[in-house]
Amino acid sequence: MMKLSLIKKPVSVMMALVLLLSLTTGLFTIGPSTAKAASAEETRFLQLYAQLKDPASGYFSAEGIPYHAVETLMSEAPDYGHMTTSEAYSYWMWLEVLYGHHTGDWSKLESAWDNMEKYIIPINEGDGVQEQPTMSYYNPNSPATYAAEYAQLDQYPSQLSGKYAAGKDPLDAELKASYGNNQTYLMHWLVDVDNWYGFGNLLNPNHTAAYVNTFQRGEQESVWEAVPHPSQDDKSFGKAGEGFMSLFTKEGNAPAAQWRYTNATDADARAV
């Protein structure tokens, strides 16, 4: 058998290719499985799966988190390949679904989902640590403050104002009634897997992986113009007394220490 060489690509791209290989050859069908010889496509899928999961390949971190890319220098959604994204996690879920289909072993999917809950969904995952600690103060009748979006970077920071009413949050009461709290069960879109930027995970310091963000200044902001900053901002970094917040929004007083997360709904939909 010809030895397969490992071509290192961004993880989400590599996973997508593996998954499309299976789907386009009609392997993923719904119905009872029957004993049969492995097809060439199934064999190839399992070979690629083994390559992706081999620790020597470098696609996953020590905490089991999928890197957005094996390479570190990149210009894509992240500006550093050893971040991870909700996109990469969503393709990982898809990968494990196909692995379970081919092998009957669904434990890998369960482990992947547990990892997602632990490292990229900022909730109390059973360890008693709250990663949305002030949601009890959230007012669904006044959920946000308007800030305009501008075309050019030099038009920022954007003034926070009451120019437009934000309306009311219609889901808050339903979340509390269904789950006992109003914390959102959604992936934050970007995580610094190895804490390369050094901001740290302030709300759960037992995790190396840290929630970060980039794009904040309108449609013209490119990946290398974006300013990486912590999603849990106690003002230890950035401008003294203001942290990074004053780069993006302007208000009458110094901004308060805060946490803030951003969700990419396409990735959550793909994972589900």
N, C-alpha and C positions, 0 to 999 in steps of 0.2 A: 504494500500500500504506500502511495506517495506521501511523504511526510508533509504535513500542513505547516506553512509558515504563518506566524502571527503578525498581522498587519494592525498596528495600533491606530485607532481612530477615536474621535470623541465617543464616550460611552453611549450617549443617547443615539448617535448615528449607528454605531456598531450593533446595539441592541435592536434598533429598528430594522436593520438589514437582516438580522437573524430571524426576526419575527415575520417579516414580509416573505422570506424564503419559505417558511412553513405555511403561511396563509395562502400565498399564491399557488401553491402546489396542492391545495385542497386537503391538507392534513388535519386542519382544525375543524372537526365536525362534532355536532352534538348528538349523543346517543350512547347506548351501551357499547363498551369496548369488547372486542373479541381478540383472542390470541392469534397473532399473525407474525410473520417475519418482518423485521424492521425494514422499512423502505429506505432507498438511498437518501431521500430528503430527511427522514427522521434520523438516520445515522449522521448526516452532516450537521443537523441541528444540535445533536448531543455533543458532537465534536466541538462546535463553536461555543456551546454552553460551557463545556469543560475549560476551554481557553479563557473565556470571560471570568470564570470563577476561580481559576488557578491563581493563588497569591503571587506567584512569580510574574504574572502578567501585569499587575499593578493597577487593575481597574477598581479595586475596592480598598478602603482605608483599613487601619487596624481596628476601628470600631465597626467595620463591616458596611461602611457607607460608600455608595458608588460615586466615584469621581465623575465630574462632567467630561473630563478628558484625561488620558494618561499624560499628555504633554502639559506643561505648566504655562508656557507663553502662548497666548491665544487672543484673538479678537472675535468674540462671538457674543452670546448673551453675557457670560462672565468675562472678565479680563484676565483671569488666572484659572488654569485648567483644573487645579486641585480644589476648586470649590465643588459644590454639588447644587443641583437645581431640582425643583419639583418635577420638571420634565424628565430628568434622568431617573428619578424614583418611579415615575409613572410607567416608563418603559421597562424598568426592572420588574414591576408587578406583572406586566404582560409576559415578560420572559418566563417568570416562574409559573404562570398559568399554563403556558405551552409545555414547560417541563413536567408539570403535574399531569397534563393530558397524555404525554408520551410515556411516562413512567408509572403513573398511579401514585406518585409520592407528592402529596400536597403540603408536606411539612416545610418545604423551602418557601412556598408562598406565605405560609403563616409566619415564618421567621422574618421574611422581607417586610411584611405588614407591621410586625412588632418593631422592627428597626425604624420604619417610617414614623410610627407613633412616637418613638423615643427621641429621634434626632431632628425631624423636620416638621412635625406637628407640635407647636408649642403649647402643650397641655400638661397637666399632672398625669403622668403615665403610670401612676401607682407608687411612686417613690416619695410622695408627700410634698414634692417641690412644685410650687405654682409658677407657671411661666406666663400667665395672664393675671397677675396678682391683684389688679385694681378694678376688675370688671364689675365688682359689686357697686362701684360708684358711677357706672355708666348710666347716662340718662337717655333712654330711647326717644324721648320727646325733643331732645337737642343733641343729636348724635355726632355732629361735625361742625366745623367752621369753614366757610368758603375761602379759597385762595385761588386766584386766577392762574391759568397756564399760559405761558408766553412762548413765542417762536424762537427767541435767541437767549443764550446763556447769560448775556450781560444784562438781561431784564430781571434777573433774580437777585435777591430773594423776593418772593411774592408776599404782598401784604395780606395778613389775615384780617378779614373784615366780616361784618354782618350784612354785606350788600345784598346777598341772596339767602333766603331761608333754606335750611337744609332739609326740612320736612321731618317726618317721624319714621322711626325704624319699626316696620310691621312684624318683624320676626322675633324680637327680643322676648316677648311674653311666651311665645310658643316654645322657644328654646328652654326657657326656665321651667315651663310646665312639663316638657318631655324629658329633660335631662337633669333637672334640679339646679342648673346654673346656666348662664348665658355665654359661656366661653365658646369660641368658634372652633370647630373641629375641621381645620383646613391647614394645608401645608403652607408654610412660608416659602417663598420662591427661591431663596438663595442662602446657602450655608457655607461658611468658611470651614471646610472639613478638618483641617489640621491646625486651625487657629493661626494661619500664616500671617494675617494682618496684626494679630496680637491683641484684639479687642476683648477676647474672652467671652464666655457664656456667664453673664453676671447672675442670672436667675437660677442657673443650674451648673455651678462650677465643677461638678463631677464629670461633665461632658467636655471633651476637647473641642468638638464641633461648636461653632458660634454662629448665631443668626446675624447676617449682615444685609446691607442693601446698597444699591447704586443709583439707578436712574431716578431722578427727581426733578429735572429742569427742562421739561418740554420735549417736543418732537425732534429738535435739532441735535440734542445731546447724544453724542456717539459713545461707544463703549469705553474708549480711553479718555474721553472728556468727563465721564461720570466719576463721582467721588465716592469710593467705597467708605462706608461708615457703619457703626454698630447699630443693630436694631434695638438693642438694650443700651440706652445712652444715659450714663450717669454724669456726663460732661467731663470725664477723665481725659478724653481725647478731644482734639479739635480746638476751637477758640476758648480761651479761659472764661469760665462762667457761663458759656453758651453751648459748648460741645459743637456738634455739626449742624444743629437745627437751624441756626441763623444763616447758613448758606442757602437754604431753600425757602424758608418762610420768615416773615418779619412781623413782630408784634410789639406792643407797647412796653412790656416788661421782658426781663431775661427769661428765656424758655425754661420750663421745669424739666428736671430729669424725667425720662419717660422710656417706655417700651412701645414699639410699633412694628407691626408685621404686615407683609404684603402678599396677597394670594394671586396665583395665576390659575384661573378657573379651568382653563383647557387641560392642564396637567391633572387636576383633581378629577375631572370628568373622565379622563383616560384611565386613571388608576381604578376608579369605580367600575 
